[in-house]
Amino acid sequence: MKDKKKPDLHKDLEGLDISINEFGEIEGNFNIDDLNEFLNENVEDRKLQELKDKLKKKIKGSKKKK
C-alpha cells in the first residue's frame, strides 16, 4: 500500500482534512462557511473573469462603431 502524502496547504488551511465517503458525500473537519470565505478571498473565479473580459470587448466594440 502506498503512503499517502498530505498535500501542501495554505497556512490558513493547516489541519484541513477532506474526504469523500462511499456515497460520494464530502466529509471534512471544517466549517463550510469559513472555507467558502477563504476561497472567495483567495481564489479568482475564472467564469466571472471571462464574463468581465467579454463585457469589456463589447464596450470597446460599441465605442469604435460610433
Backbone as ProteinMPNN parsed JSONL, in Angstrom:
{"seq_chain_A": "MKDKKKPDLHKDLEGLDISINEFGEIEGNFNIDDLNEFLNENVEDRKLQELKDKLKKKIKGSKKKK", "coords_chain_A": {"N_chain_A": [[0.829, -1.181, 0.0], [0.542, 2.235, -0.797], [2.152, 5.031, 0.741], [0.248, 7.702, 1.821], [0.832, 10.898, 0.928], [0.397, 13.975, 2.44], [-1.074, 16.84, 0.987], [0.493, 20.024, 0.214], [-0.571, 22.852, 1.951], [-2.191, 26.053, 2.095], [-1.208, 28.349, 4.614], [-3.345, 29.206, 6.183], [-5.079, 27.142, 6.034], [-4.162, 25.034, 7.482], [-4.305, 21.818, 8.877], [-6.662, 21.1, 7.69], [-8.845, 18.614, 6.605], [-10.188, 16.662, 4.173], [-12.445, 14.37, 2.737], [-14.024, 11.913, 0.613], [-16.857, 10.022, 1.015], [-18.199, 6.633, 0.754], [-20.64, 7.098, -0.417], [-20.346, 9.24, -1.999], [-20.378, 11.641, -0.738], [-19.06, 14.648, 0.565], [-16.841, 14.828, 3.194], [-15.517, 16.379, 6.06], [-13.322, 18.151, 8.319], [-14.164, 20.82, 8.83], [-15.655, 24.101, 8.829], [-18.063, 24.878, 6.593], [-18.835, 27.454, 5.8], [-16.671, 29.028, 6.62], [-14.675, 27.949, 4.995], [-15.681, 28.607, 2.435], [-15.547, 31.407, 2.631], [-12.775, 31.76, 2.785], [-12.057, 30.777, 0.224], [-13.387, 32.628, -1.44], [-11.93, 34.927, -0.881], [-9.358, 34.268, -1.718], [-9.22, 32.907, -4.175], [-9.522, 33.338, -7.593], [-12.412, 33.62, -9.546], [-12.773, 32.031, -12.47], [-14.859, 31.978, -14.355], [-16.28, 34.326, -13.822], [-14.298, 36.167, -14.473], [-14.031, 35.683, -17.207], [-16.536, 36.579, -18.081], [-16.306, 39.3, -17.437], [-14.237, 40.016, -19.193], [-15.481, 39.57, -21.691], [-17.503, 41.485, -21.554], [-15.975, 43.833, -21.492], [-14.875, 43.722, -24.079], [-17.194, 43.997, -25.622], [-17.964, 46.583, -24.894], [-15.764, 48.072, -25.819], [-16.006, 47.497, -28.539], [-18.471, 48.679, -29.165], [-17.897, 51.363, -28.798], [-16.126, 51.9, -30.876], [-17.739, 51.772, -33.126], [-19.183, 54.11, -33.17]], "CA_chain_A": [[0.0, 0.0, 0.0], [1.329, 3.465, -0.891], [1.987, 6.035, 1.791], [-0.445, 8.883, 1.316], [1.482, 12.148, 1.304], [-0.569, 15.061, 2.558], [-0.728, 17.951, 0.093], [0.885, 21.297, 0.801], [-1.737, 23.707, 2.104], [-2.03, 27.443, 2.507], [-1.041, 28.358, 6.068], [-4.64, 29.411, 6.816], [-5.841, 25.891, 5.938], [-3.456, 23.99, 8.223], [-5.162, 20.881, 9.59], [-7.854, 20.792, 6.91], [-8.901, 17.229, 6.152], [-11.388, 16.451, 3.376], [-12.506, 13.07, 2.069], [-15.313, 11.587, 0.008], [-17.237, 8.705, 1.517], [-18.661, 5.666, -0.246], [-21.861, 7.599, -1.043], [-19.994, 10.415, -2.786], [-20.562, 12.836, 0.071], [-17.83, 15.258, 1.053], [-16.736, 14.864, 4.653], [-14.324, 17.087, 6.464], [-13.246, 18.724, 9.653], [-14.155, 22.258, 8.588], [-16.919, 24.816, 8.73], [-18.195, 25.178, 5.167], [-18.887, 28.907, 5.616], [-15.295, 29.525, 6.733], [-13.966, 27.518, 3.793], [-16.157, 29.445, 1.335], [-14.998, 32.749, 2.82], [-11.363, 31.682, 2.382], [-11.989, 30.642, -1.232], [-13.797, 33.9, -2.036], [-10.86, 35.905, -0.691], [-8.054, 33.846, -2.236], [-9.264, 32.227, -5.464], [-10.246, 34.098, -8.612], [-13.422, 32.837, -10.262], [-12.474, 32.157, -13.903], [-16.074, 32.279, -15.114], [-16.564, 35.749, -13.669], [-13.283, 36.899, -15.223], [-14.382, 35.558, -18.622], [-17.663, 37.476, -18.319], [-15.777, 40.665, -17.415], [-13.484, 40.204, -20.429], [-16.449, 39.684, -22.786], [-18.175, 42.77, -21.402], [-15.017, 44.863, -21.913], [-14.783, 43.665, -25.54], [-18.428, 44.569, -26.159], [-17.92, 48.027, -24.671], [-14.781, 48.616, -26.763], [-16.576, 47.351, -29.888], [-19.55, 49.656, -29.366], [-17.295, 52.694, -28.886], [-15.494, 52.04, -32.188], [-18.776, 51.916, -34.151], [-19.751, 55.461, -33.15]], "C_chain_A": [[0.881, 1.255, 0.0], [1.087, 4.348, 0.325], [1.315, 7.242, 1.179], [0.261, 10.122, 1.842], [0.41, 13.222, 1.364], [-0.125, 16.203, 1.655], [-0.283, 19.179, 0.877], [-0.339, 22.197, 0.83], [-1.318, 25.131, 2.424], [-1.987, 27.453, 4.028], [-2.371, 28.53, 6.809], [-5.507, 28.148, 6.793], [-5.158, 24.732, 6.66], [-4.455, 23.116, 8.976], [-6.432, 20.501, 8.851], [-7.786, 19.352, 6.406], [-10.236, 17.012, 5.449], [-11.305, 15.063, 2.745], [-13.899, 12.892, 1.486], [-15.664, 10.171, 0.436], [-17.785, 7.827, 0.397], [-19.946, 6.089, -0.951], [-21.606, 8.849, -1.887], [-20.183, 11.722, -2.039], [-19.213, 13.346, 0.566], [-17.884, 15.32, 2.57], [-15.464, 15.609, 5.009], [-14.433, 17.649, 7.857], [-13.222, 20.258, 9.557], [-15.568, 22.813, 8.621], [-17.025, 25.288, 7.291], [-18.231, 26.675, 4.902], [-17.491, 29.526, 5.697], [-14.483, 29.158, 5.493], [-14.383, 28.361, 2.586], [-15.611, 30.861, 1.43], [-13.526, 32.784, 2.387], [-11.244, 31.619, 0.866], [-12.377, 31.948, -1.932], [-12.691, 34.939, -1.959], [-9.598, 35.552, -1.466], [-8.049, 33.199, -3.614], [-10.108, 33.051, -6.435], [-11.198, 33.168, -9.359], [-13.221, 33.057, -11.761], [-13.706, 32.511, -14.722], [-16.418, 33.755, -15.008], [-15.562, 36.585, -14.455], [-13.581, 36.846, -16.72], [-15.549, 36.479, -18.965], [-17.211, 38.932, -18.346], [-15.039, 40.969, -18.713], [-14.424, 40.376, -21.617], [-17.151, 41.033, -22.742], [-17.252, 43.904, -21.858], [-14.897, 44.904, -23.437], [-16.015, 44.279, -26.189], [-18.416, 46.086, -26.036], [-16.932, 48.672, -25.65], [-15.321, 48.58, -28.175], [-17.655, 48.377, -30.151], [-19.018, 51.072, -29.465], [-16.686, 52.948, -30.262], [-16.521, 52.297, -33.282], [-19.317, 53.328, -34.229], [-18.998, 56.416, -33.996]], "O_chain_A": [[1.868, 1.314, 0.733], [-0.017, 4.409, 0.865], [1.75, 7.75, 0.145], [0.29, 10.368, 3.048], [-0.393, 13.358, 0.441], [1.066, 16.501, 1.568], [-0.633, 19.352, 2.044], [-1.065, 22.293, -0.16], [-0.234, 25.376, 2.953], [-2.661, 26.646, 4.668], [-2.515, 28.055, 7.936], [-6.544, 28.092, 7.454], [-5.536, 23.576, 6.471], [-5.354, 23.632, 9.641], [-7.202, 19.669, 9.33], [-6.774, 18.932, 5.844], [-11.294, 17.16, 6.061], [-10.247, 14.635, 2.282], [-14.829, 13.626, 1.822], [-14.882, 9.239, 0.25], [-17.826, 8.235, -0.764], [-20.31, 5.505, -1.973], [-22.54, 9.442, -2.425], [-20.152, 12.794, -2.642], [-18.338, 12.563, 0.937], [-18.855, 15.805, 3.152], [-14.448, 15.476, 4.326], [-15.491, 17.624, 8.485], [-12.354, 20.906, 10.142], [-16.545, 22.081, 8.461], [-16.161, 26.026, 6.818], [-17.711, 27.129, 3.882], [-17.166, 30.437, 4.936], [-13.695, 29.965, 5.0], [-13.532, 28.782, 1.802], [-15.249, 31.453, 0.413], [-13.089, 33.716, 1.711], [-10.425, 32.326, 0.279], [-11.749, 32.326, -2.921], [-12.532, 35.745, -2.876], [-8.838, 36.447, -1.838], [-6.978, 32.963, -4.173], [-11.248, 33.411, -6.143], [-10.822, 32.063, -9.751], [-13.471, 34.152, -12.265], [-13.607, 33.269, -15.686], [-16.806, 34.372, -15.999], [-15.932, 37.601, -15.043], [-13.407, 37.841, -17.425], [-15.553, 37.097, -20.03], [-17.674, 39.712, -19.178], [-15.192, 42.053, -19.275], [-14.193, 41.238, -22.465], [-17.369, 41.655, -23.781], [-17.697, 44.832, -22.534], [-14.826, 45.983, -24.026], [-15.905, 44.996, -27.183], [-18.809, 46.793, -26.964], [-17.236, 49.707, -26.242], [-15.123, 49.526, -28.938], [-17.745, 48.899, -31.262], [-19.617, 51.907, -30.143], [-16.721, 54.073, -30.761], [-16.215, 52.968, -34.267], [-19.863, 53.715, -35.262], [-19.361, 57.59, -34.076]]}, "name": "protein", "num_of_chains": 1, "seq": "MKDKKKPDLHKDLEGLDISINEFGEIEGNFNIDDLNEFLNENVEDRKLQELKDKLKKKIKGSKKKK"}
